[in-house]
Amino acid sequence: MPSDEAVMPTPMNNAGGKPLPEQAAEQASQEPAVRQYEWHGAWVVAARGAYDMHSIKPLADALVTAARKLPKVVLDASGVTFADSTFLNLLILTHQAGTLRVVAPSPQLQRLCEITGVDSILEIRDTVDDAAAS
């Protein structure tokens, strides 16, 4: 393959090199976001986006705070689009600090937990209600 075909430039609109709207939406969906709330005696942390060593801090801060607030922490992982060993390490540390339940992990995250054996340590539930009640 010729070298000029190997790298495709990212299409940009005419507004100063900003991504097109569909690209901006895709990038925004990958940006990590954390939402927290109390639910039936558990502290729920809902994580969205991709997590690695560069993006884990907001989630780590939220889980540490959650473990201090209530003995039962629920991580809604249904919106996690990517996770690496940094994410798994955070789950294990949170589990050691208190009761952690992981809700609805994505297929990628579920597979990562299975391959590493973390699924045998963590309690994985289908819904936030199930996790809070157990």
MDAnalysis code that builds the backbone (N, CA, C; Angstrom):
import MDAnalysis as mda
import numpy as np

u = mda.Universe.empty(402, n_residues=134, atom_resindex=np.repeat(np.arange(134), 3), trajectory=True)
u.add_TopologyAttr("name", ["N", "CA", "C"] * 134)
u.add_TopologyAttr("resid", np.arange(1, 135))
u.add_TopologyAttr("resname", ["MET", "PRO", "SER", "ASP", "GLU", "ALA", "VAL", "MET", "PRO", "THR", "PRO", "MET", "ASN", "ASN", "ALA", "GLY", "GLY", "LYS", "PRO", "LEU", "PRO", "GLU", "GLN", "ALA", "ALA", "GLU", "GLN", "ALA", "SER", "GLN", "GLU", "PRO", "ALA", "VAL", "ARG", "GLN", "TYR", "GLU", "TRP", "HIS", "GLY", "ALA", "TRP", "VAL", "VAL", "ALA", "ALA", "ARG", "GLY", "ALA", "TYR", "ASP", "MET", "HIS", "SER", "ILE", "LYS", "PRO", "LEU", "ALA", "ASP", "ALA", "LEU", "VAL", "THR", "ALA", "ALA", "ARG", "LYS", "LEU", "PRO", "LYS", "VAL", "VAL", "LEU", "ASP", "ALA", "SER", "GLY", "VAL", "THR", "PHE", "ALA", "ASP", "SER", "THR", "PHE", "LEU", "ASN", "LEU", "LEU", "ILE", "LEU", "THR", "HIS", "GLN", "ALA", "GLY", "THR", "LEU", "ARG", "VAL", "VAL", "ALA", "PRO", "SER", "PRO", "GLN", "LEU", "GLN", "ARG", "LEU", "CYS", "GLU", "ILE", "THR", "GLY", "VAL", "ASP", "SER", "ILE", "LEU", "GLU", "ILE", "ARG", "ASP", "THR", "VAL", "ASP", "ASP", "ALA", "ALA", "ALA", "SER"])
u.atoms.positions = np.array([
    [0.851, -1.166, 0.000],
    [0.000, 0.000, 0.000],
    [0.897, 1.228, 0.000],
    [0.655, 2.167, -0.906],
    [1.456, 3.393, -0.919],
    [1.268, 4.161, 0.385],
    [2.324, 4.853, 0.791],
    [2.283, 5.552, 2.071],
    [1.227, 6.633, 2.122],
    [0.878, 7.230, 0.976],
    [-0.143, 8.270, 1.004],
    [-1.539, 7.706, 1.213],
    [-1.711, 6.393, 1.057],
    [-2.998, 5.763, 1.304],
    [-3.097, 5.201, 2.717],
    [-1.975, 5.051, 3.403],
    [-1.965, 4.406, 4.706],
    [-2.635, 5.247, 5.792],
    [-2.557, 6.546, 5.690],
    [-3.129, 7.408, 6.710],
    [-4.184, 8.281, 6.073],
    [-5.396, 8.130, 6.537],
    [-6.487, 8.947, 6.021],
    [-6.638, 10.161, 6.917],
    [-6.639, 11.361, 6.357],
    [-6.841, 12.533, 7.202],
    [-8.251, 12.560, 7.755],
    [-8.403, 13.147, 8.942],
    [-9.711, 13.289, 9.549],
    [-10.458, 14.406, 8.853],
    [-11.659, 14.140, 8.301],
    [-12.407, 15.203, 7.643],
    [-12.773, 16.284, 8.649],
    [-12.593, 17.502, 8.259],
    [-12.913, 18.635, 9.122],
    [-13.909, 19.534, 8.407],
    [-14.679, 20.266, 9.180],
    [-15.550, 21.245, 8.559],
    [-14.747, 22.521, 8.334],
    [-15.381, 23.550, 7.881],
    [-14.675, 24.786, 7.574],
    [-14.566, 25.725, 8.752],
    [-14.976, 25.329, 9.936],
    [-14.976, 26.217, 11.105],
    [-13.696, 26.061, 11.912],
    [-12.595, 26.376, 11.297],
    [-11.335, 26.376, 12.044],
    [-10.792, 25.006, 12.381],
    [-11.090, 23.995, 11.570],
    [-10.523, 22.679, 11.800],
    [-11.200, 21.872, 12.882],
    [-12.411, 22.229, 13.260],
    [-13.134, 21.465, 14.277],
    [-13.712, 20.204, 13.644],
    [-13.906, 19.139, 14.436],
    [-14.487, 17.910, 13.894],
    [-15.916, 18.149, 13.406],
    [-16.312, 17.341, 12.451],
    [-17.695, 17.370, 11.987],
    [-18.610, 16.955, 13.136],
    [-19.897, 17.325, 13.095],
    [-20.804, 17.009, 14.218],
    [-20.831, 15.539, 14.597],
    [-20.842, 14.634, 13.615],
    [-20.884, 13.209, 13.956],
    [-19.591, 12.758, 14.623],
    [-18.462, 13.370, 14.268],
    [-17.205, 13.037, 14.928],
    [-17.173, 13.595, 16.341],
    [-17.698, 14.776, 16.519],
    [-17.742, 15.368, 17.856],
    [-18.603, 14.525, 18.781],
    [-19.729, 14.022, 18.274],
    [-20.598, 13.170, 19.094],
    [-19.892, 11.884, 19.474],
    [-19.147, 11.306, 18.528],
    [-18.417, 10.077, 18.821],
    [-17.325, 10.330, 19.857],
    [-16.586, 11.425, 19.720],
    [-15.548, 11.750, 20.690],
    [-16.158, 12.026, 22.061],
    [-17.290, 12.712, 22.102],
    [-17.945, 13.026, 23.373],
    [-18.404, 11.759, 24.070],
    [-18.845, 10.753, 23.309],
    [-19.308, 9.512, 23.938],
    [-18.145, 8.737, 24.557],
    [-16.928, 8.984, 24.094],
    [-15.759, 8.315, 24.637],
    [-15.189, 9.046, 25.849],
    [-15.525, 10.320, 26.010],
    [-15.016, 11.097, 27.131],
    [-15.583, 10.536, 28.433],
    [-14.735, 10.280, 29.403],
    [-15.227, 9.742, 30.665],
    [-16.146, 10.733, 31.389],
    [-17.182, 10.200, 31.974],
    [-18.108, 10.991, 32.777],
    [-18.564, 10.139, 33.951],
    [-18.717, 10.790, 35.092],
    [-19.112, 10.079, 36.311],
    [-20.302, 10.811, 36.918],
    [-21.331, 10.049, 37.266],
    [-22.506, 10.589, 37.954],
    [-22.674, 9.774, 39.227],
    [-23.071, 10.430, 40.328],
    [-23.193, 9.747, 41.617],
    [-24.524, 10.077, 42.270],
    [-25.066, 9.096, 43.001],
    [-26.299, 9.318, 43.746],
    [-26.501, 8.180, 44.744],
    [-27.317, 8.449, 45.745],
    [-27.660, 7.418, 46.728],
    [-28.920, 6.701, 46.260],
    [-28.941, 5.372, 46.426],
    [-30.090, 4.597, 45.997],
    [-30.268, 3.416, 46.938],
    [-31.332, 3.415, 47.687],
    [-31.692, 2.315, 48.589],
    [-30.535, 1.877, 49.491],
    [-29.882, 2.843, 50.115],
    [-28.823, 2.537, 51.061],
    [-27.466, 2.249, 50.447],
    [-27.354, 2.399, 49.136],
    [-26.066, 2.200, 48.465],
    [-25.684, 3.500, 47.757],
    [-24.392, 3.698, 47.589],
    [-23.921, 4.847, 46.827],
    [-23.613, 4.352, 45.424],
    [-24.312, 4.908, 44.435],
    [-24.177, 4.480, 43.040],
    [-23.265, 5.456, 42.310],
    [-22.298, 4.885, 41.603],
    [-21.419, 5.653, 40.733],
    [-21.659, 5.121, 39.322],
    [-22.175, 5.980, 38.458],
    [-22.435, 5.591, 37.068],
    [-21.307, 6.132, 36.204],
    [-20.555, 5.229, 35.609],
    [-19.401, 5.608, 34.788],
    [-19.758, 5.469, 33.315],
    [-19.318, 6.445, 32.537],
    [-19.538, 6.433, 31.091],
    [-18.231, 6.769, 30.394],
    [-17.955, 6.088, 29.300],
    [-16.785, 6.413, 28.495],
    [-15.661, 5.402, 28.621],
    [-14.489, 5.822, 28.161],
    [-13.303, 4.968, 28.120],
    [-12.380, 5.309, 29.282],
    [-11.868, 4.263, 29.942],
    [-11.014, 4.463, 31.113],
    [-9.677, 3.756, 30.942],
    [-8.628, 4.541, 31.125],
    [-7.263, 4.020, 31.146],
    [-6.473, 4.862, 32.146],
    [-5.168, 4.705, 32.158],
    [-4.371, 5.408, 33.165],
    [-4.451, 6.929, 33.034],
    [-4.829, 7.429, 31.878],
    [-4.905, 8.874, 31.674],
    [-6.270, 9.457, 32.033],
    [-7.280, 8.618, 32.116],
    [-8.645, 9.122, 32.336],
    [-9.311, 8.587, 33.599],
    [-8.609, 7.801, 34.384],
    [-9.212, 7.103, 35.516],
    [-9.451, 7.980, 36.740],
    [-8.749, 9.089, 36.878],
    [-8.782, 9.869, 38.116],
    [-10.184, 10.279, 38.566],
    [-11.043, 10.843, 37.703],
    [-12.384, 11.215, 38.190],
    [-13.172, 10.020, 38.730],
    [-13.051, 8.873, 38.075],
    [-13.744, 7.681, 38.562],
    [-13.126, 7.196, 39.864],
    [-11.815, 7.218, 39.962],
    [-11.140, 6.803, 41.194],
    [-11.560, 7.692, 42.363],
    [-11.589, 8.986, 42.128],
    [-12.020, 9.920, 43.177],
    [-13.454, 9.627, 43.603],
    [-14.316, 9.369, 42.644],
    [-15.721, 9.092, 42.951],
    [-15.870, 7.803, 43.756],
    [-15.131, 6.761, 43.404],
    [-15.248, 5.488, 44.126],
    [-14.659, 5.575, 45.532],
    [-13.566, 6.305, 45.698],
    [-12.992, 6.496, 47.042],
    [-13.987, 7.245, 47.918],
    [-14.556, 8.302, 47.390],
    [-15.555, 9.079, 48.130],
    [-16.762, 8.213, 48.458],
    [-17.204, 7.424, 47.498],
    [-18.362, 6.549, 47.706],
    [-18.107, 5.546, 48.822],
    [-16.926, 4.937, 48.825],
    [-16.596, 3.945, 49.855],
    [-16.552, 4.572, 51.244],
    [-16.257, 5.853, 51.314],
    [-16.251, 6.553, 52.603],
    [-17.657, 6.930, 53.054],
    [-18.561, 7.180, 52.097],
    [-19.922, 7.622, 52.428],
    [-20.791, 6.479, 52.934],
    [-20.801, 5.389, 52.189],
    [-21.657, 4.255, 52.526],
    [-20.871, 2.963, 52.378],
    [-21.213, 1.956, 53.158],
    [-20.466, 0.704, 53.078],
    [-20.712, -0.067, 51.779],
    [-21.825, 0.213, 51.101],
    [-22.129, -0.495, 49.857],
    [-22.009, 0.473, 48.687],
    [-21.114, 0.123, 47.741],
    [-20.896, 0.931, 46.552],
    [-21.332, 0.124, 45.336],
    [-22.090, 0.768, 44.469],
    [-22.558, 0.147, 43.231],
    [-21.944, 0.923, 42.080],
    [-21.228, 0.230, 41.205],
    [-20.685, 0.854, 40.006],
    [-21.537, 0.435, 38.824],
    [-22.263, 1.387, 38.271],
    [-23.026, 1.136, 37.046],
    [-22.040, 1.258, 35.896],
    [-21.618, 0.122, 35.362],
    [-20.600, 0.084, 34.310],
    [-21.208, -0.098, 32.925],
    [-22.514, 0.065, 32.808],
    [-23.171, -0.157, 31.516],
    [-22.708, 0.807, 30.441],
    [-22.182, 1.958, 30.827],
    [-21.728, 2.941, 29.853],
    [-20.229, 2.955, 29.631],
    [-19.522, 2.002, 30.215],
    [-18.066, 1.948, 30.039],
    [-17.772, 1.328, 28.676],
    [-17.135, 2.105, 27.815],
    [-16.863, 1.655, 26.450],
    [-15.495, 1.019, 26.293],
    [-14.587, 1.311, 27.217],
    [-13.256, 0.716, 27.199],
    [-12.707, 0.733, 28.618],
    [-12.017, -0.335, 28.985],
    [-11.376, -0.409, 30.297],
    [-10.108, -1.237, 30.155],
    [-9.090, -0.834, 30.903],
    [-7.837, -1.583, 30.891],
    [-7.483, -2.031, 32.309],
    [-6.245, -2.432, 32.514],
    [-5.829, -2.932, 33.828],
    [-5.911, -1.860, 34.908],
    [-5.791, -0.601, 34.539],
    [-5.932, 0.483, 35.517],
    [-7.337, 0.472, 36.100],
    [-8.307, 0.283, 35.259],
    [-9.705, 0.211, 35.679],
    [-9.926, -0.999, 36.579],
    [-9.398, -2.152, 36.167],
    [-9.548, -3.370, 36.985],
    [-8.897, -3.197, 38.352],
    [-7.727, -2.597, 38.388],
    [-7.042, -2.351, 39.661],
    [-7.908, -1.480, 40.563],
    [-8.520, -0.460, 40.002],
    [-9.404, 0.411, 40.776],
    [-10.587, -0.377, 41.341],
    [-11.156, -1.264, 40.554],
    [-12.275, -2.081, 41.048],
    [-11.843, -2.957, 42.217],
    [-10.679, -3.565, 42.101],
    [-10.187, -4.436, 43.177],
    [-9.916, -3.624, 44.445],
    [-9.281, -2.472, 44.297],
    [-9.008, -1.628, 45.471],
    [-10.301, -1.165, 46.138],
    [-11.295, -0.814, 45.340],
    [-12.582, -0.391, 45.894],
    [-13.261, -1.563, 46.601],
    [-13.181, -2.729, 46.024],
    [-13.748, -3.942, 46.628],
    [-13.086, -4.226, 47.979],
    [-11.785, -4.010, 48.065],
    [-11.070, -4.243, 49.319],
    [-11.448, -3.217, 50.385],
    [-11.854, -2.030, 49.960],
    [-12.215, -0.966, 50.909],
    [-13.634, -1.115, 51.439],
    [-14.470, -1.894, 50.788],
    [-15.851, -2.065, 51.220],
    [-16.568, -3.033, 50.299],
    [-17.870, -2.931, 50.265],
    [-18.667, -3.799, 49.413],
    [-18.885, -3.116, 48.066],
    [-18.383, -3.724, 46.993],
    [-18.556, -3.187, 45.647],
    [-19.363, -4.158, 44.814],
    [-20.361, -3.623, 44.147],
    [-21.134, -4.394, 43.188],
    [-20.989, -3.702, 41.836],
    [-20.715, -4.462, 40.791],
    [-20.577, -3.915, 39.441],
    [-21.831, -4.296, 38.659],
    [-22.439, -3.290, 38.046],
    [-23.711, -3.495, 37.342],
    [-23.514, -3.416, 35.833],
    [-24.068, -4.392, 35.150],
    [-24.201, -4.418, 33.693],
    [-22.930, -4.034, 32.943],
    [-21.820, -4.726, 33.194],
    [-20.610, -4.391, 32.437],
    [-20.814, -4.674, 30.952],
    [-20.187, -3.855, 30.129],
    [-20.253, -4.050, 28.680],
    [-19.615, -5.399, 28.345],
    [-19.883, -5.933, 27.158],
    [-19.245, -7.206, 26.789],
    [-17.715, -7.152, 26.876],
    [-17.107, -6.033, 26.481],
    [-15.649, -5.906, 26.547],
    [-15.179, -5.971, 27.994],
    [-15.863, -5.256, 28.869],
    [-15.477, -5.245, 30.278],
    [-15.754, -6.605, 30.917],
    [-16.854, -7.218, 30.582],
    [-17.175, -8.555, 31.106],
    [-16.087, -9.550, 30.706],
    [-15.672, -9.486, 29.455],
    [-14.628, -10.395, 28.959],
    [-13.299, -10.136, 29.674],
    [-12.956, -8.876, 29.881],
    [-11.736, -8.519, 30.603],
    [-11.768, -9.085, 32.018],
    [-12.908, -8.986, 32.670],
    [-13.052, -9.534, 34.029],
    [-12.912, -11.056, 34.030],
    [-13.471, -11.702, 33.020],
    [-13.375, -13.157, 32.924],
    [-11.939, -13.618, 32.676],
    [-11.270, -12.973, 31.727],
    [-9.902, -13.364, 31.370],
    [-8.959, -13.213, 32.562],
    [-9.136, -12.157, 33.329],
    [-8.235, -11.873, 34.452],
    [-8.659, -12.552, 35.753],
    [-9.869, -13.113, 35.787],
    [-10.369, -13.750, 36.995],
    [-11.005, -12.796, 37.980],
    [-11.087, -11.529, 37.625],
    [-11.680, -10.531, 38.513],
    [-13.170, -10.811, 38.728],
    [-13.811, -11.468, 37.767],
    [-15.239, -11.783, 37.925],
    [-15.493, -12.747, 39.076],
    [-14.472, -13.480, 39.507],
    [-14.643, -14.382, 40.652],
    [-14.486, -13.644, 41.988],
    [-13.958, -12.427, 41.936],
    [-13.774, -11.619, 43.141],
    [-14.928, -10.638, 43.328],
    [-15.315, -10.000, 42.234],
    [-16.348, -8.965, 42.290],
    [-17.745, -9.565, 42.176],
    [-18.697, -8.859, 42.732],
    [-20.095, -9.236, 42.585],
    [-20.657, -8.442, 41.416],
    [-21.100, -9.160, 40.390],
    [-21.636, -8.523, 39.192],
    [-23.137, -8.754, 39.157],
    [-23.881, -7.689, 38.958],
    [-25.335, -7.736, 38.953],
    [-25.876, -7.172, 37.638],
    [-27.134, -7.490, 37.353],
    [-27.764, -7.032, 36.115],
    [-28.292, -5.611, 36.194],
    [-28.797, -5.215, 37.371],
    [-29.404, -3.895, 37.507],
    [-28.925, -3.207, 38.776],
    [-29.067, -1.898, 38.799],
    [-28.721, -1.127, 39.996],
    [-29.617, -1.544, 41.158],
    [-30.887, -1.796, 40.887],
    [-31.809, -2.238, 41.945],
    [-31.342, -3.563, 42.558],
    [-30.949, -4.523, 41.715],
    [-30.436, -5.805, 42.233],
    [-29.184, -5.605, 43.080],
    [-28.288, -4.755, 42.606],
    [-27.037, -4.511, 43.329],
    [-27.276, -3.825, 44.654],
    [-28.185, -2.865, 44.689],
    [-28.466, -2.144, 45.936],
    [-29.173, -3.043, 46.942],
    [-29.989, -3.947, 46.453],
    [-30.762, -4.817, 47.350],
    [-29.934, -5.972, 47.912],
    [-28.896, -6.369, 47.224],
    [-28.128, -7.555, 47.666],
    [-27.046, -7.217, 48.664],
])
